[in-house]
Amino acid sequence: MVPRQAALQAFGGQIPAETAALLDASVPAHMERQRRLNADFLAGSSLRTIDHFARTLTVVRAGKTTVFDLEMLGAYVPAVRRWEWSSVERTWTDPDLKDPRQKSFVTGSAPIRLYGREHGIALFQSDATTVATEEAVWYLCAFAAQLTDNRGLLVTVGDAFVDGVASGQKTLVKRYYLLTHPRP
């Protein structure tokens, strides 16, 4: 997604102007990195496989296999407009991931959360926050990719049981992953 409005508007005016300016400044470079990632590796790929334990994404495109290191950054729940940063301390709760190594997987947001603490930016420090639009999520992701010098993002779409949504019903969840530069 390409943000079509300034960060302050995407967040419904609920963030400080300084934070909005920081987020706005991160978008152009991120969009160019993401465009190249898509053009060089993701667009037209015949297979994409996430290995949560190895923390990798394997992409097959035109018969060539490329492996990226992968870190989960966070998840967005459209039904309740909630963004949740992945946390170093949190254990992954997906029932398909029962291996104890799963705890180390959820670390992609650590640098941005540390940046938030060091610079007093509450938006980066809280485990979860309600956002006005999904566009706001892209600002957070663009800044995180810039801060960590990652190649770009991968977004997966699935469903899960989520707090704050009707009990016993799954809802749509979008998970955002940071991708490093491809391995040699």
Backbone hydrogen bonds, N-H to C=O, Kabsch-Sander energy under -0.5 kcal/mol:
donor,donor_aa,acceptor,acceptor_aa,energy
9,Q,6,A,-0.5
10,A,6,A,-2.5
11,F,7,A,-2.2
12,G,9,Q,-1.9
13,G,8,L,-3.3
14,Q,11,F,-1.5
20,A,16,P,-2.3
21,A,17,A,-2.4
22,L,18,E,-1.9
23,L,19,T,-2.3
24,D,20,A,-2.9
25,A,21,A,-2.2
26,S,22,L,-0.8
26,S,23,L,-0.7
27,V,23,L,-0.7
27,V,24,D,-0.9
30,H,26,S,-1.5
31,M,27,V,-2.9
32,E,28,P,-1.8
33,R,29,A,-2.3
34,Q,30,H,-3.0
35,R,31,M,-2.3
36,R,32,E,-2.1
37,L,33,R,-2.5
38,N,34,Q,-2.7
39,A,35,R,-2.6
40,D,36,R,-3.0
41,F,37,L,-2.3
42,L,37,L,-1.6
43,A,38,N,-3.2
45,S,42,L,-2.0
46,S,60,V,-2.6
47,L,60,V,-1.3
49,T,58,T,-2.5
51,D,49,T,-0.5
51,D,56,T,-2.7
52,H,50,I,-0.7
55,R,51,D,-1.4
56,T,51,D,-1.7
57,L,68,F,-2.4
58,T,49,T,-2.6
59,V,57,L,-0.5
59,V,66,T,-3.1
60,V,47,L,-2.5
61,R,59,V,-0.5
61,R,64,K,-2.6
64,K,61,R,-2.2
66,T,59,V,-2.8
68,F,57,L,-2.8
70,L,55,R,-2.8
71,E,178,L,-2.1
72,M,105,F,-0.8
73,L,176,Y,-3.1
74,G,176,Y,-1.5
75,A,84,E,-2.2
76,Y,174,K,-3.0
77,V,82,R,-2.6
80,V,77,V,-1.1
81,R,77,V,-0.8
81,R,78,P,-0.6
82,R,77,V,-1.7
83,W,129,T,-3.1
84,E,75,A,-2.7
85,W,127,D,-2.3
86,S,73,L,-2.6
90,R,87,S,-0.6
97,L,94,D,-2.1
98,K,96,D,-0.7
102,Q,99,D,-2.0
103,K,100,P,-1.2
104,S,101,R,-1.1
105,F,102,Q,-1.3
106,V,102,Q,-0.8
106,V,103,K,-0.5
107,T,105,F,-2.1
108,G,72,M,-0.9
110,A,107,T,-1.8
113,R,109,S,-2.4
114,L,110,A,-2.4
115,Y,111,P,-2.3
116,G,112,I,-2.2
117,R,113,R,-2.0
118,E,114,L,-2.7
119,H,115,Y,-2.0
120,G,116,G,-0.7
120,G,117,R,-0.5
121,I,116,G,-2.2
122,A,120,G,-0.8
124,F,121,I,-1.1
125,Q,121,I,-0.7
125,Q,122,A,-1.1
126,S,122,A,-1.8
129,T,83,W,-2.6
131,V,81,R,-2.8
133,T,10,A,-0.7
136,A,133,T,-0.9
137,V,133,T,-0.6
137,V,134,E,-0.7
138,W,134,E,-1.1
139,Y,135,E,-1.3
140,L,136,A,-1.9
141,C,137,V,-2.5
142,A,138,W,-2.6
143,F,139,Y,-2.3
144,A,140,L,-2.3
145,A,141,C,-2.7
146,Q,142,A,-2.1
147,L,143,F,-2.9
148,T,144,A,-2.1
149,D,146,Q,-0.9
150,N,145,A,-2.2
151,R,179,L,-2.2
152,G,179,L,-1.2
154,L,177,Y,-2.0
156,T,175,R,-2.4
158,G,173,V,-2.5
160,A,171,T,-2.0
162,V,169,Q,-0.6
165,V,162,V,-1.5
169,Q,166,A,-1.7
171,T,160,A,-2.7
173,V,158,G,-3.1
174,K,76,Y,-2.7
175,R,156,T,-2.4
175,R,173,V,-0.5
176,Y,74,G,-3.0
177,Y,154,L,-2.8
178,L,71,E,-3.2
179,L,152,G,-2.6
180,T,69,D,-2.1
183,R,67,V,-3.1
